[in-house]
Amino acid sequence: MNADLKARWIAALRSGEFKQAFGELQKNDGYCCLGVLCKVAGRTPTNSADDTTLYDWMRLELGLPTAGLWHRNDQQKLSFPEIADWIEVNL
């Protein structure tokens, strides 16, 4: 993953600027951790199950374990700072 994008994503997750949401990239005024990544990267989070473009970008171009990040956000309900700590150490 690009070091600059990773740093900006971690900073955004820790900033308190984004309200956390679960189950969708963007839900009302909140975002999941991957939705925050989209915003930081200048991409529009989409919730369409038919749109695999963003997930392909995350997996193939950035090399992200999207399922693992989704699990931490939506299943374990880790806070954004906790997810940022995990990203910092593991990605």
N, C-alpha and C positions, 0 to 999 in steps of 0.2 A: 504494500500500500504506500502511496505517495506520502512522504513524511510531513509535508506542509498540510495536506488535506487531513491527515490523521491528527495533527496538532490542533488544527482549527475545529475539527469535530469534537475532540476531547474538551477543548475550551468551551465550546457551545454547550456540551452536556453539563459542564460544571457551572455555567454562567447563571443559571436560574432564570434565564430568558424564556426557556421553552417549558410549557406545561406538558407533563407526561400523559400519554394516552396508551391504550392497550387494544390489540386486535386489528389495528389498521395503521398504515403509515402516517395518516393525518386524520384526526377525528375531531370535528368541531374546531376548537382552538388549541388542541393538543397534538402531540406527535409521539410516535414510538422512537426508539433510538435510531432506527434506520431512516425514519422520516426526517429527523434532525440532520442526518448525514446528507440527505437530498437537499435540504434547505442550504446547508453550508456549501455544498458543491454547485449550487445554482440550478438544481433540477427540481421539477415540480413533483411532489409526492402524489402518487395516484393510488387509489384503493381498488382499482379494477382487477379482478382475478384473472382477466384475460390479458392484461398488460404485463408481460414478463420482461419488458425492456429494462426497467429499473433493476430488477433482481439479477438479470443477466449482466448488467453493468457492474453491480456490486460484486457478484461472484467471479465473473470472468476478467474484467478489467482491473478491479481493485483487489481481487483475491480474498474477499471476505467470507467468513463462515456465516452466511445469513441465517441459517437455521439455528445456529448456536446463539446468535445475538437476539433473534426473535424469542427464543426460549428464555433467555435471561430477562428480557423486557416483559413478555406477555405471560409466561408461566411462573417464573420465579419472582416476578414483580420487583426486581432489583431497581433501586433508584438510579437516576441518571448519573450521579457521582460514582455510584458503585460500578455501573457499566463502564464509565470512563476509566476507572481504575483497572478494570479487567482488560479493556482495549489497550491501555498504556503498556501493560505487562505482556499481553499475549499476541498482539498484532504488530 
